Amino acid sequence: MTSAADPTHRSTSITREPGRPPVLAVIGGGQLARMMAQAAVGLDVPIRLLAEADGVSAAQVLPDHLVGDYRDLGTLRRVTEGCAVVTFDHEHVPTQHLQALADDGVACRPGPGALVHAQDKAVMRTRLAELGVPCPRNAVVVDAADVGRFATEVGGFPVVLKTTRGGYDGKGVWVVGTESECGPAFEAAVQAGVEILAEEKVAFRRELSALVARSPSGQVAAYPVVESVQKDGVCWEVTAPAPDLDEALALEAQRVAMTVAAELDVTGILAVELFETDDGRILVNELAMRPHNTGHWSIDGAVTGQFENHLRAVLDLPLGSPEARQPWTVMVNILGGSHGHISDDLYAGYPHVLARDPRLKVHLYGKSVKPGRKVGHVTAYGDDLDEVRERARHAAAWFRGDLGEESH
């Protein structure tokens, strides 16, 4: 699904030297920046990277990089000097620093006014409520007694507690069954200098994700709604499109994502993580304003992958088609295993998985292997969902070293 305010639009807001492409600054050196680099090579767009340490995932493939702290405004100014646009591998750059860059004339995409909704869950919930976007019932709470009062209002424990800032991949999230279990959450909040948001624990059938790309000119590209499976708070498997999803509900999910992108003035990729409830509704769980794990399938499975469309969007270029190339695409993350001779030598997995499945696509991130850590992903596609799913699961299990555990 695509839309365009003006299909003949040409960017007028990007500054560049005559005859040379604009330089893009990327903050954060993780695998998302690494995969942006792959898309940038095809577009001949140079990237200057701010990496958190030498040798991190993206720094391995981007020679023009500076090692520094994204929390330091001076460092941010150095890395963005002479760049047309700055975008992000993560959402943790302080909002006030982004505003200072914007005040300096740096094109921050997404901008601080949008990104704060992905940085602060309380701000996000308040704004989505104003827009009439369906969400779990929620409230900012100050102590365990406050949690107890909230639980009473939503029908009782258990409830979910989240730090308003800084949480990801299951970190900063607690499911509590009594007031006495709230201590660790508030201790973590005090230590981090953030608040705690309480949310009702939703009875849901599965988790979905609606991904859209939006450019400053107002063009939007909406990817097929996908099903995501989480394990220990980390994305494990994504199926595109979500199997057996009612067409009206799929369109509603895309409508919600496009509404949020437009109303919050998002530039780039927006991922809206959703609950599909047992009674056939969708509720917004989280927002991410960057390429997202639930969109990795699109690198190989869509006409235009999320990373290319993110770059097109932030550079205000016409967006590419988000359509799927095949009826089914399944992406499975490679998580560091706790055993197995292949799990600590990922390259050793190639002979088996590539010979077994010549149509398989493998993406490794150049990261050291640790239990539970995302170190890569595999993608399979085709017209038989069961076969596609088996192929992707087998390959990921082989890389993990879980040779006998091909499905979960």
C-alpha positions in Angstrom: 0.0 0.0 0.0 1.5 3.3 -1.0 0.4 6.9 -1.2 2.0 10.1 -2.4 1.2 13.7 -2.0 3.0 14.4 -5.3 4.4 11.5 -7.3 6.7 13.9 -9.3 8.0 15.4 -6.0 11.7 16.4 -6.0 13.5 17.1 -2.7 14.3 20.7 -2.1 15.4 20.4 1.6 18.6 18.3 1.1 21.9 20.2 0.8 24.7 18.6 -1.1 27.7 19.5 -3.1 27.0 19.8 -6.9 27.6 16.4 -8.5 27.9 14.5 -5.2 25.3 12.7 -3.2 24.3 14.0 0.2 26.1 12.6 3.3 24.0 10.9 5.8 25.0 10.7 9.5 23.8 7.7 11.5 23.9 7.6 15.3 24.5 4.2 16.7 26.7 1.3 15.5 24.5 -1.7 15.8 23.2 -4.1 13.2 20.5 -1.7 12.0 23.1 0.8 11.0 25.1 -2.1 9.4 22.1 -3.0 7.3 21.5 0.7 6.4 25.0 0.6 5.0 24.1 -2.2 2.6 21.2 -0.2 1.3 23.3 3.0 1.1 25.9 1.2 -1.1 23.2 0.5 -3.7 22.0 4.1 -3.6 25.6 5.5 -3.6 24.8 7.5 -0.4 27.8 7.9 1.9 27.3 7.4 5.6 29.2 8.9 8.5 28.7 6.8 11.6 28.8 7.6 15.3 29.8 4.3 16.9 29.8 3.5 20.6 33.0 1.5 20.4 35.6 0.3 18.0 34.7 -2.8 16.2 30.9 -2.7 16.7 28.7 -4.1 14.0 28.3 -1.1 11.7 31.8 0.2 12.3 33.2 -2.9 10.7 31.7 -1.9 7.3 31.7 1.9 7.5 35.2 3.4 7.4 33.9 6.9 7.9 33.1 6.6 11.6 33.7 8.4 14.9 33.8 6.6 18.2 32.0 8.6 20.9 29.1 9.0 23.3 25.7 9.7 21.7 24.8 11.4 25.0 27.4 14.1 24.4 26.1 17.1 22.4 29.6 18.1 21.2 30.2 14.6 19.8 26.9 14.7 18.0 27.8 18.1 16.5 31.1 16.8 15.3 29.6 13.7 13.6 26.8 15.7 11.9 29.0 18.5 10.6 28.7 18.7 6.8 26.0 16.1 6.7 22.7 16.7 5.0 20.6 14.5 7.4 21.0 12.6 10.6 19.1 9.4 11.4 19.3 6.8 14.1 20.1 3.1 14.8 18.4 3.5 18.2 16.1 5.9 20.0 18.3 6.7 23.0 19.8 10.1 21.9 18.6 12.7 24.5 15.6 14.6 23.2 17.2 18.0 24.2 20.3 17.2 22.1 18.2 16.4 19.1 16.4 19.7 19.6 19.8 21.5 19.8 20.9 19.8 16.5 17.6 20.9 14.9 18.1 24.4 16.2 21.6 24.3 14.5 19.9 23.6 11.2 20.6 19.8 11.1 17.8 17.8 9.5 17.0 15.2 12.2 14.9 12.5 10.8 12.8 11.5 12.6 12.8 14.8 14.4 12.8 15.3 18.2 9.1 16.1 18.3 8.3 12.7 16.7 11.1 10.6 18.3 10.1 11.5 21.9 7.0 9.3 21.4 9.3 6.3 20.9 11.7 7.4 23.7 9.1 8.0 26.4 6.3 5.5 26.8 4.2 7.9 29.0 4.4 10.6 26.4 3.5 8.1 23.7 0.4 6.7 25.6 -0.9 10.3 26.2 -0.6 11.3 22.6 -2.1 8.1 21.2 -5.0 8.5 23.5 -5.5 12.0 22.2 -5.6 10.6 18.7 -8.1 7.9 19.6 -5.6 5.1 18.8 -6.5 1.9 20.7 -4.1 1.1 23.5 -4.1 -1.0 26.7 -5.3 0.9 29.7 -2.4 2.5 31.5 -1.3 5.0 34.1 2.0 6.5 35.4 2.4 5.1 39.0 4.6 6.3 41.8 4.7 3.4 44.3 3.4 -0.1 44.9 0.2 1.2 46.5 -0.4 3.2 43.3 0.0 0.0 41.3 -2.5 -1.7 43.5 -5.1 1.0 42.8 -4.4 0.8 39.1 -4.8 -3.0 39.2 -8.2 -2.6 40.9 -9.3 -0.2 38.1 -8.4 -2.7 35.3 -9.8 -5.8 36.9 -7.0 -7.0 39.1 -3.5 -8.3 38.9 -1.3 -9.2 37.1 -0.3 -5.9 35.5 2.7 -4.9 33.4 5.2 -2.3 34.7 7.5 -0.6 32.3 10.2 2.0 32.7 9.1 5.1 30.7 12.5 5.3 29.0 15.4 3.0 28.1 13.7 -0.4 27.9 14.0 -2.7 24.9 14.1 -6.5 24.1 12.3 -7.3 27.3 14.5 -5.1 29.5 12.7 -2.6 31.7 9.5 -4.7 31.8 8.0 -6.6 34.7 4.8 -8.6 35.1 3.7 -8.4 38.7 1.0 -10.3 40.5 0.9 -8.4 43.8 2.0 -5.1 45.2 4.9 -6.8 47.0 6.4 -7.8 43.6 6.7 -4.2 42.5 10.0 -3.4 44.3 12.5 -4.3 41.5 10.7 -2.1 39.0 10.7 1.0 41.2 14.3 0.4 42.2 15.3 0.3 38.6 13.3 3.4 37.8 15.0 5.4 40.6 18.4 4.2 39.5 17.7 5.3 35.9 16.0 8.5 36.8 12.8 7.6 35.0 9.1 6.9 35.8 7.1 3.7 35.8 4.1 3.1 33.5 1.6 0.5 34.6 -0.5 -1.2 31.9 -3.2 -3.8 31.9 -2.0 -7.3 31.0 -3.8 -7.9 27.7 -5.2 -11.3 26.8 -4.0 -11.5 23.2 -4.1 -14.1 20.5 -0.7 -13.0 19.0 1.5 -10.1 18.3 1.4 -8.2 15.0 3.5 -5.4 13.5 2.5 -2.8 11.0 5.5 -1.1 9.4 5.3 2.1 7.3 7.8 4.4 5.7 7.0 8.1 5.5 8.9 10.9 3.7 8.8 14.6 4.6 6.8 15.2 1.4 4.0 13.1 2.9 4.4 10.0 0.8 3.8 6.8 2.7 4.5 3.1 1.9 2.8 0.5 4.1 4.2 -3.0 4.3 2.1 -6.1 4.8 1.1 -6.6 8.4 3.2 -9.4 9.9 3.0 -11.8 12.9 5.9 -11.7 15.3 6.7 -14.4 17.9 8.7 -13.3 21.0 10.9 -15.5 23.2 12.1 -14.1 26.6 11.1 -10.6 25.4 13.2 -10.8 22.2 11.8 -11.1 18.7 12.2 -14.8 17.6 10.3 -15.3 14.4 8.4 -13.1 11.9 5.9 -14.3 9.3 4.8 -12.0 6.4 2.0 -11.6 5.9 0.4 -12.6 9.2 -1.4 -15.9 8.6 -5.2 -16.0 8.8 -5.4 -12.3 9.6 -8.8 -10.9 8.8 -8.5 -8.5 5.9 -10.5 -5.7 7.6 -8.2 -6.0 10.7 -5.1 -5.9 8.5 -6.3 -2.7 6.9 -7.1 -1.3 10.3 -3.6 -2.0 11.5 -2.1 -0.3 8.4 -4.5 2.7 8.9 -3.4 3.0 12.5 0.3 3.0 11.5 -0.3 5.6 8.8 -2.3 7.8 11.1 0.4 7.6 13.8 3.1 8.4 11.2 1.2 11.4 9.9 0.0 12.8 13.2 3.4 12.5 14.9 5.2 13.8 11.7 7.4 10.7 11.5 10.1 10.6 8.9 11.6 7.3 8.0 10.4 3.8 9.1 7.8 3.6 11.8 7.0 0.2 13.3 3.8 -0.1 15.3 3.8 -3.3 17.4 0.3 -4.5 18.1 -1.7 -7.0 20.1 -4.4 -8.9 18.3 -6.8 -9.6 21.2 -8.8 -12.7 21.8 -12.0 -10.7 20.9 -10.7 -9.6 17.5 -9.4 -6.1 18.3 -5.9 -4.5 17.8 -4.1 -2.5 20.5 -0.9 -0.6 20.1 1.9 -2.1 22.3 5.0 -0.2 21.3 6.3 2.3 18.7 9.8 2.2 17.0 10.9 5.1 14.8 13.7 3.3 12.9 14.1 0.1 10.9 12.8 -2.7 13.1 13.3 -6.4 13.7 9.8 -7.2 12.4 10.8 -5.6 9.1 13.9 -7.6 8.5 12.0 -10.0 6.3 11.6 -7.2 3.8 15.3 -7.1 2.8 14.8 -10.3 0.8 11.0 -10.6 0.8 9.7 -7.2 -0.4 10.3 -5.3 -3.6 11.9 -2.5 -1.5 13.3 -3.5 1.8 12.8 -1.4 4.9 16.4 -0.2 5.1 16.3 1.2 1.5 12.9 2.8 2.1 14.2 4.3 5.4 17.1 5.9 3.5 14.8 7.1 0.7 12.4 8.6 3.3 15.0 10.5 5.3 16.6 11.8 2.1 13.1 12.8 0.8 13.4 10.6 -2.2 10.4 8.8 -3.8 9.6 5.7 -1.8 9.9 2.1 -3.3 7.1 -0.5 -3.4 6.6 -2.4 -0.1 4.9 -5.3 -1.8 5.9 -8.8 -1.0 7.8 -10.8 -3.7 6.4 -14.2 -2.7 3.2 -15.3 -1.0 5.1 -16.1 2.3 8.3 -14.9 3.9 9.5 -16.1 7.3 12.4 -14.6 9.1 14.0 -16.3 12.2 16.5 -14.5 14.3 19.8 -16.2 15.1 20.2 -15.9 18.9 23.4 -16.8 20.6 23.0 -20.4 22.0 24.3 -21.8 25.3 25.8 -24.9 23.7 26.8 -26.4 20.3 30.1 -26.2 18.4 28.6 -24.0 15.7 27.0 -21.4 18.1 30.4 -19.8 18.7 31.6 -20.0 15.1 28.8 -18.8 12.9 30.7 -19.1 9.6 31.0 -22.8 10.2 27.2 -23.0 9.7 27.4 -22.0 6.1 28.3 -25.3 4.4 25.2 -27.1 5.8 22.5 -24.4 5.6 23.5 -23.1 2.1 23.9 -26.5 0.6 20.6 -27.7 2.2 18.7 -24.6 1.0 20.1 -22.6 -2.0 17.2 -20.2 -1.8 17.9 -19.3 1.9 19.2 -15.8 2.7 21.5 -15.3 5.7 22.5 -12.1 7.4 25.2 -12.1 10.1 25.9 -9.0 12.1 29.6 -9.3 13.0 28.8 -9.5 16.7 30.4 -11.8 19.3 28.1 -14.6 20.3 26.5 -14.4 23.8 23.5 -16.4 25.1 20.3 -14.8 23.9 22.0 -12.1 21.8 20.8 -11.3 18.3 23.8 -12.2 16.1 22.0 -12.6 12.7 18.9 -13.7 11.0 17.8 -16.0 8.2 15.0 -15.5 5.7 13.1 -18.0 3.6 10.3 -17.4 1.1 8.0 -19.3 -1.2 4.4 -20.3 -1.7 4.0 -23.0 1.0 4.0 -21.5 4.5 4.8 -24.8 6.3 7.8 -25.5 4.0 9.0 -21.9 4.2 8.8 -21.9 8.0 10.6 -25.2 8.4 13.4 -24.0 6.2 14.0 -20.8 8.2 13.7 -22.6 11.5 16.1 -25.3 10.6 18.7 -22.9 9.4 18.5 -20.7 12.5 18.6 -23.8 14.8 21.7 -25.1 13.0 23.5 -21.7 13.5 22.5 -21.7 17.1 23.9 -25.2 17.6 20.4 -26.5 18.6 20.6 -29.1 16.0 17.6 -31.1 17.3 15.4 -28.1 18.0 14.1 -26.9 14.7 10.9 -25.4 15.8 9.6 -23.5 18.9 
